[in-house]
Amino acid sequence: MFDNRLVEPTQRPALPIQPEHVHAWRTVLNMHWPARPASFSTHHPGIPVRVRIIWELDGEEFVEGTATRWDADHVYVQLRDTARLQGNGVWVKPTDVYRASPEPQADVRLR
């Protein structure tokens, strides 16, 4: 009734091959999602910022972006460098977001 034979390693179904851009995606370890992200208003044109991202394999990096939605505990930043991100932006804590300025050492935290 049932075939109880072991499957040889060469007989296992092949995993689907992923496109190159999928292999470049990285998980953001410091992502901080709100309970209801759809309830946030989008601010146009947004605020130019630098956001601290901790990538799964690449470590910490400060990336330029635009803060478009926020409250006291969450900030959504649209990123210009999305090659490693599955999507257009990331939700993080406000302590990871800095207002962009002409001189990086003069950046101020977004509150």
ABEGO torsion letter per residue (X at the ends): XBBABBBBAAABBBBBBBBAAAAABBBBAABBBBABAAABBBBOAEBBBBBBBBBAAAEBBBBBBBBABBBAABBBBBBABAAABBEABBBBBAAABBBBBABAAABBBBX
